[in-house]
Amino acid sequence: MAVPFDDIQSNSAPFEGPEKLLEIWFAPSPQHVPDAHDPKDGRIGLRKVPRHVWEDMLDIVKCKVLSVIDGHETDAYLLSESSLFVFAHRLILKTCGTTLNLLGLPRILEIAREYASLPTVYRCFYSRKSFMFPERQQGPHREWKDEVAYLDAIFSNGSAYTVGKVNGDHWLLYITTPGEHSPLDRSVSSIDSLEAVDLEEEEEAKINQDYTIEILMSNLSPGAREPFFSSAPPTPSEDASVDPASGSGRTLSESIGISDLFPPHLTTLDAYAFSPCGYSCNALLRWGEADTKEESEETGKRGEGYYTIHVTPEEGWSYASFECNVPLSTSRSSTAKEIPDLRTLIRRVVDIFCPGRLSLTLFISSSNNEDVEELVGESAIEAAQKAFKSAMMGRRPLSGSSSGSDAEGSEWLRRGRRYRRTDKINYEFGGYDLAFATFELY
């Protein structure tokens, strides 16, 4: 990422790459937003909120909108410090550096009520990796206990967790239980206490399906960091409507393989190369358009998802993150040419950044986990841990193989990179399961 606004005067100041991730669900699905059956211009719920309203909220957080891509179901805002994803029924705000992520929460709740007729919160998640430079944070982000206290002042049913080694890489999570409206204190907002969404358990399990994979990498290799530095400012484009940094970002994405993580014909990519260094991208993926309606309902192949990448390349605090909500198979399959399996995707990402250390997390709703267990006799979390280990430590195929997956394994061997697992944790939360693992180069 670029040097934050308050560090421009000191290019030697360390930048905090690990992001703060706030996700707020105002309803279990788009079908549950108040105007779901009366769409206007194809937009419902939070997607009706004007851009300038989100920009005003982001001023509180201390970041700016760089560009936006509009999908069928999602609006993806690329920010000066990471990303904002807006769905009809939920919102994801991911910010890095010394941004004040949680201070945007009260305004987000007001916006949902005033512009989208969504006065209650269905679920809220807040998570982050352990900071590299916690002393540089401001406000409630100085310490985890302060962040938890801030959220507890808003939500009456939240739970806080630390996953992993407290004296090493670990992952912090705050999660509320479903259906709790949790109005703000009246001194902050006048959100009224309304009856929580009431769903039958079976119906909720079908609707409230969620899947997020994160790959959080540090100590990137010198060769992997080098492309993210620009020796000169971007050359202005002849088209004044095109930001040259966006053009440079797309070129960089293609040259190092980010554009090929998923099939380009399924992907709309928005990328930005910062000066003097740093990189961010958002991508929306639309797959399954050629399937019949019956096939898509049976296999779940049709849908829209996102992935996002953010890179801080400076030596001493280099960091890259990858996040994706596209459900991935944990077994190798012939369809990898369309949507890669989990093992293949992990290798593709790690091959780009060559980190010295990384953590992998799969956060999945329990309904998804149980469905997989019924089909194959193994939970999605157990299968994910095997995929994690196979991707990072498994035997690599010999060179000369013709398959794409084997070719990627051969490239891994050629680079001579070997990892060992330093932590492995499976965790069950209310309605969600987590697979967490950390690896380091040796």
C-alpha positions in Angstrom: 0.0 0.0 0.0 1.0 3.6 -0.4 2.4 5.6 2.5 -0.6 6.9 4.6 -1.6 10.5 4.5 -0.1 11.3 8.0 3.2 9.7 7.1 3.9 11.5 3.8 6.5 13.7 5.5 8.5 10.6 6.6 9.0 8.0 3.9 11.0 5.9 6.4 8.0 5.5 8.7 6.9 1.8 8.9 3.5 1.1 7.4 1.0 -1.3 9.0 0.0 -3.8 6.3 -2.3 -6.1 8.3 -5.9 -5.0 7.8 -8.8 -4.4 10.1 -11.8 -6.3 8.7 -15.3 -5.2 9.6 -18.3 -7.1 8.2 -21.9 -6.2 9.0 -24.9 -8.2 7.9 -28.2 -6.3 8.1 -30.2 -9.3 6.8 -29.5 -13.0 6.2 -29.8 -12.6 2.4 -30.8 -10.1 -0.3 -34.2 -11.7 -0.3 -34.7 -10.4 3.3 -34.1 -6.7 2.6 -37.3 -4.6 2.8 -37.6 -3.7 -0.9 -36.2 -7.0 -2.3 -39.4 -7.5 -4.4 -39.6 -3.9 -5.6 -36.1 -3.1 -7.0 -35.4 0.3 -8.5 -32.8 0.4 -11.3 -31.8 -3.1 -10.3 -30.4 -1.9 -6.9 -31.8 -2.8 -3.6 -30.8 -2.4 0.1 -27.3 -1.0 0.7 -26.5 -0.8 -3.0 -29.0 2.1 -3.3 -26.7 4.3 -1.1 -25.0 7.0 -3.2 -21.3 7.0 -3.5 -20.8 10.4 -1.8 -22.5 9.0 1.3 -20.0 6.2 1.6 -17.2 8.7 0.9 -18.4 10.8 3.8 -18.3 7.8 6.1 -14.8 6.9 4.9 -13.6 10.4 5.9 -14.3 9.3 9.5 -12.2 6.2 8.9 -9.4 8.3 7.2 -9.3 6.8 3.8 -10.5 7.7 0.3 -12.2 6.0 -2.7 -9.9 5.5 -5.7 -12.3 3.7 -8.0 -15.4 1.5 -8.1 -16.6 -1.5 -10.1 -20.2 -2.5 -10.2 -21.2 -6.1 -10.4 -24.5 -7.9 -10.6 -24.7 -8.3 -6.8 -21.8 -6.3 -5.4 -20.2 -2.9 -5.6 -16.4 -3.0 -5.0 -14.7 0.2 -3.9 -10.9 0.3 -4.1 -9.7 2.6 -1.3 -6.5 4.5 -0.5 -6.1 2.0 2.3 -7.7 -1.3 1.1 -11.3 -2.0 0.1 -15.1 -1.6 0.7 -17.5 -4.2 -0.6 -21.2 -3.3 -0.6 -23.9 -6.0 -1.1 -27.7 -5.5 -0.8 -27.8 -7.0 2.7 -24.3 -6.6 4.0 -21.1 -4.6 3.9 -17.3 -5.4 4.2 -14.9 -2.6 5.2 -11.3 -3.6 5.1 -8.6 -1.0 6.0 -4.9 -1.0 6.8 -2.3 1.4 8.1 -3.5 3.6 11.0 -7.1 4.0 9.7 -9.9 4.2 12.2 -12.0 1.3 10.9 -14.3 0.9 13.9 -15.1 4.6 14.1 -17.0 4.2 10.9 -19.4 1.7 12.4 -21.9 4.2 14.0 -22.2 6.1 10.7 -22.6 2.8 8.7 -25.5 1.8 11.0 -27.1 5.2 10.4 -26.7 5.0 6.7 -28.3 1.5 6.6 -31.3 2.8 8.4 -31.7 6.1 6.5 -31.0 5.0 3.0 -31.8 1.2 2.9 -34.6 0.8 5.5 -32.3 -1.6 7.4 -32.5 -0.5 11.1 -31.2 -3.6 12.7 -28.0 -5.7 12.6 -28.3 -9.4 11.8 -24.7 -10.3 12.5 -21.4 -8.4 12.9 -17.8 -9.7 12.5 -14.6 -7.8 13.2 -11.3 -9.5 12.7 -7.6 -8.8 12.1 -4.2 -10.4 12.2 -1.8 -9.3 15.0 -0.3 -5.9 14.2 3.3 -5.4 13.4 3.4 -2.0 15.0 0.6 -1.8 17.5 2.1 1.4 19.1 1.3 3.3 15.9 -2.4 2.7 16.0 -4.9 5.3 17.2 -8.2 5.3 19.1 -9.8 1.9 19.9 -7.3 0.1 17.7 -4.3 0.5 20.1 -5.1 -2.7 21.9 -7.5 -5.7 21.2 -9.2 -5.1 24.6 -10.0 -1.6 23.5 -11.5 -2.7 20.3 -13.6 -5.3 22.1 -14.8 -2.7 24.6 -15.8 -0.4 21.7 -17.8 -3.1 20.1 -19.3 -4.3 23.4 -20.7 -0.7 23.8 -22.7 -1.2 20.6 -23.6 -4.9 20.7 -24.9 -6.7 23.7 -24.2 -10.3 22.4 -20.6 -10.2 21.1 -17.9 -12.7 21.8 -14.1 -12.1 21.3 -11.5 -14.7 20.5 -7.8 -15.0 20.0 -6.8 -17.8 17.6 -3.2 -18.9 17.5 -0.1 -18.1 19.5 -0.3 -15.0 21.6 3.5 -14.6 21.3 3.5 -15.3 17.5 1.2 -14.8 14.5 -2.4 -15.0 15.7 -5.8 -14.0 14.5 -8.4 -12.0 16.5 -12.1 -12.2 16.0 -15.2 -10.5 17.4 -18.5 -12.1 16.4 -22.2 -11.5 17.4 -24.9 -14.1 17.4 -27.6 -14.0 14.7 -30.7 -11.8 14.9 -29.5 -9.4 17.6 -30.5 -5.8 16.7 -28.1 -4.2 19.2 -29.1 -0.5 18.8 -26.5 2.1 19.4 -26.5 4.2 22.6 -28.9 7.1 22.0 -26.0 9.5 22.5 -24.5 8.2 19.3 -27.6 7.4 17.2 -31.3 7.2 17.4 -31.6 3.7 15.9 -34.7 2.2 17.3 -34.9 -1.3 18.8 -36.9 -3.4 16.4 -37.8 -7.1 16.6 -34.9 -9.2 15.3 -35.2 -11.2 12.2 -37.0 -14.5 13.0 -36.1 -17.4 10.7 -36.8 -21.1 11.0 -33.5 -22.9 11.7 -33.8 -25.0 8.5 -34.5 -21.9 6.3 -31.6 -20.0 7.8 -29.2 -22.8 7.1 -30.1 -22.7 3.4 -29.9 -18.9 3.1 -27.1 -17.9 5.5 -24.2 -19.6 3.7 -20.8 -17.9 3.9 -17.2 -18.8 2.9 -14.1 -16.7 3.2 -10.5 -17.7 2.6 -7.6 -15.4 3.7 -3.9 -15.8 3.0 -1.9 -13.3 5.1 1.8 -13.1 4.1 4.8 -11.3 5.5 8.6 -11.3 4.9 8.1 -11.3 1.1 11.1 -12.3 -0.9 13.2 -9.5 -2.6 12.3 -10.7 -6.0 8.6 -10.7 -5.2 8.7 -7.2 -3.6 10.6 -5.5 -6.5 7.6 -5.2 -9.0 5.6 -3.2 -6.5 8.1 -0.3 -6.5 7.7 2.4 -9.1 10.9 4.3 -10.1 9.0 7.2 -11.6 5.5 8.7 -11.4 3.0 7.1 -13.8 2.8 8.7 -17.3 -0.4 10.7 -17.7 -2.9 9.0 -20.0 -4.3 10.8 -23.1 -7.7 10.0 -21.8 -8.2 12.3 -18.8 -10.8 10.0 -17.3 -8.3 7.2 -16.9 -6.1 7.3 -13.8 -2.6 6.3 -14.9 -2.0 4.5 -11.6 -5.0 2.2 -12.5 -3.4 1.5 -15.9 -0.1 0.7 -14.2 -2.0 -1.5 -11.7 -3.6 -3.6 -14.5 -0.3 -4.0 -16.3 1.4 -5.1 -13.1 -1.5 -7.5 -12.4 -1.0 -9.2 -15.8 2.8 -9.3 -15.6 3.1 -11.1 -12.3 0.1 -13.5 -12.6 -2.6 -11.8 -10.4 -4.9 -11.6 -13.5 -4.6 -15.3 -13.9 -5.5 -16.4 -10.4 -9.0 -17.0 -11.7 -10.0 -17.3 -15.4 -9.8 -13.7 -16.9 -13.0 -14.2 -18.8 -14.9 -14.6 -15.5 -13.2 -11.7 -13.8 -13.6 -7.9 -13.7 -10.4 -6.6 -12.2 -9.7 -3.1 -10.7 -6.1 -2.5 -9.7 -4.0 0.4 -8.5 -0.2 0.8 -8.4 0.8 3.3 -5.8 3.8 5.7 -6.0 6.4 5.2 -4.8 5.3 1.7 -3.9 2.4 -0.5 -3.0 -0.5 -2.2 -4.8 -4.2 -2.9 -4.3 -6.8 -4.7 -6.4 -10.4 -5.8 -6.2 -11.9 -8.4 -8.5 -15.5 -9.5 -9.1 -16.0 -13.0 -10.5 -19.1 -14.2 -12.3 -19.2 -17.9 -13.1 -21.6 -20.5 -14.3 -23.3 -18.4 -17.0 -23.3 -21.3 -19.4 -24.9 -23.8 -17.0 -28.6 -24.5 -17.1 -30.7 -23.3 -14.2 -31.2 -26.8 -13.1 -27.5 -27.6 -13.1 -26.6 -24.4 -11.3 -29.1 -25.1 -8.5 -27.9 -28.7 -8.2 -24.2 -28.0 -8.2 -23.9 -24.4 -6.9 -21.7 -23.5 -9.8 -23.5 -20.2 -10.6 -22.7 -17.1 -8.6 -20.7 -13.9 -8.1 -17.9 -13.5 -5.7 -14.8 -11.4 -5.1 -11.2 -11.5 -4.3 -9.0 -8.6 -3.1 -5.2 -8.2 -2.7 -3.2 -5.6 -0.9 0.6 -5.3 -0.9 3.0 -3.4 1.3 6.5 -4.2 -0.3 8.9 -2.2 1.9 11.8 -4.2 3.4 11.4 -4.7 7.1 7.6 -4.7 7.1 6.6 -6.3 3.8 3.2 -7.8 3.7 0.6 -9.0 1.3 -3.0 -10.2 1.8 -5.4 -12.2 -0.3 -9.0 -12.6 0.5 -11.7 -14.4 -1.4 -15.3 -15.5 -0.9 -15.6 -17.9 -3.8 -16.4 -21.4 -2.5 -13.5 -23.6 -3.6 -13.3 -27.4 -3.8 -10.8 -29.1 -1.4 -10.2 -31.9 -3.9 -8.4 -31.6 -7.2 -10.8 -31.7 -10.1 -11.0 -31.4 -13.9 -12.9 -28.1 -13.5 -9.8 -26.3 -12.1 -9.4 -24.6 -15.5 -12.5 -22.7 -14.6 -12.5 -22.3 -10.8 -9.3 -23.6 -9.1 -9.4 -25.9 -6.1 -8.2 -24.6 -2.8 -4.8 -26.2 -2.9 -4.1 -24.8 -6.4 -5.2 -21.3 -5.5 -3.0 -21.2 -2.4 0.0 -22.2 -4.5 -0.7 -19.6 -7.1 -0.9 -16.8 -4.6 2.1 -18.0 -2.6 4.2 -18.3 -5.8 3.5 -14.6 -6.6 4.6 -13.3 -3.2 7.1 -15.9 -1.9 6.6 -15.1 1.8 8.8 -16.1 4.6 5.8 -16.5 6.9 2.1 -16.8 6.3 -1.2 -17.7 7.9 -4.2 -19.3 6.2 -7.8 -19.0 7.5 -11.0 -20.5 6.1 -14.1 -19.1 7.8 -17.2 -21.0 6.8 -20.8 -21.2 7.9 -21.6 -24.4 9.6 -24.3 -25.3 7.1 -21.6 -25.5 4.4 -19.4 -27.5 6.6 -22.1 -30.1 7.5 -23.2 -30.4 3.8 -19.7 -31.4 2.8 -19.4 -33.9 5.7 -22.7 -35.6 4.6 -21.3 -36.0 1.0 -17.7 -37.1 1.7 -17.6 -38.1 5.3 -15.2 -35.3 6.2 -16.0 -31.8 7.3 -15.0 -28.8 5.1 -12.7 -27.7 7.9 -10.8 -31.0 8.1 -10.5 -31.1 4.3 -9.3 -27.5 4.2 -6.5 -28.3 6.7 -5.4 -31.2 4.4 -5.5 -28.8 1.5 -3.4 -26.2 3.4 -0.8 -28.9 4.3 -0.7 -30.3 0.7 -0.3 -26.8 -0.8 2.5 -25.8 1.5 4.3 -29.0 2.4 3.0 -31.8 0.1 5.1 -33.7 -2.4 5.7 -31.8 -5.6 5.3 -33.5 -9.0 8.3 -34.0 -11.2 8.9 -31.5 -14.0 7.6 -32.2 -17.5 4.1 -33.1 -16.4 1.4 -31.8 -18.8 -1.3 -30.9 -16.3 -1.6 -27.3 -15.0 -1.6 -28.4 -11.4 1.5 -30.5 -11.9 3.2 -27.6 -13.7 2.6 -25.4 -10.8 4.1 -28.0 -8.5 7.2 -28.2 -10.7 7.6 -24.5 -10.6 7.5 -24.6 -6.8 10.3 -27.3 -6.8 12.4 -25.2 -9.2 12.3 -22.3 -6.8 13.4 -24.5 -4.0 10.9 -23.1 -1.5 10.1 -25.4 1.5 7.7 -24.6 4.3 6.9 -26.1 7.6 3.7 -25.8 9.6 4.0 -23.9 12.9 0.4 -23.9 14.0 -2.8 -25.7 13.3 -6.2 -24.9 14.9 -9.8 -25.9 14.1 -12.4 -23.8 15.9 -16.2 -23.8 16.2 -18.1 -20.6 16.7 -21.8 -19.9 16.8 -22.9 -21.0 13.3 -19.4 -20.8 11.9 -16.3 -23.0 11.7 -12.7 -21.9 11.3 -9.6 -23.6 10.0 -6.4 -21.7 10.9 -2.8 -22.7 10.1 0.5 -20.9 10.0 3.7 -21.7 8.0 7.2 -20.5 7.7 10.0 -20.9 5.2 13.0 -23.0 6.2 
